[in-house]
Amino acid sequence: MPANTPIKVCSRASVLMGGSPISSFDEGTAEADVVDAMYEDIARAALTSTRWRFATNQQVLNRLAAAPTSRYDAAYQMPSDLLMLSAVTVNDDPIIYDTYGDKVYCDTTTEEVVVADYIYRASESSWPSYFTLAVEFQVAAMLSISIARDASLAQMMDQQGERQMIKARRLDSQQQTTRKLMTSRFIAQRRS
């Protein structure tokens, strides 16, 4: 089975809402013009809607020579492929940070290794089928409004997209070790 591409995702979404298949973003059809204008925003919004395992990465951040003006001791450059920052850690412990533009500000020393967990723009070829289907419904909902001008079809596609996104989140969450709930603090509080 050939890998997914933006064109394949948009073409299937167009067919899903009753339109014609798309072979190129610049083919000049109404469907192609709409997905050319909107697809990337839909894809990025879907990728940042939750912490997808297939679109999550870690990277050691590079400390910048220039210190922040105030409040924080250090500034770090964010990864160039970052869509959304999920966590910043030192020795696997989360630290307090803030983002300004494409930089992360925090209170760290020069010896500490600062690691970012983040969502990146994963290519369609790495999207699992459960996520791809959810995005196709979202694109189909957008096409239903702009091409078919059918509000009830758009609402149905949007609802299907939401249901598929819920399923996708559930399936994606199963791709990591289940975290053990630490109950010792609660038990100690109950006994006191």
ABEGO torsion letter per residue (X at the ends): XBBBBAAAAAAAAAAAAGBBBBABAAAGBAAAAAAAAAAAAAAAAAAAABBBAAABBBBBBBBBABBBABGBABBBBBBAABABBABBBBGGBBBBBBBBEABBBBBBBAABBBBBBBBBBBBAAABBAAAAAAAAAAAAAAAAAAAAGBAAAAAAAAAAAAAAAAAAAAAAAAABBBBBBBAAAAAAAAAX
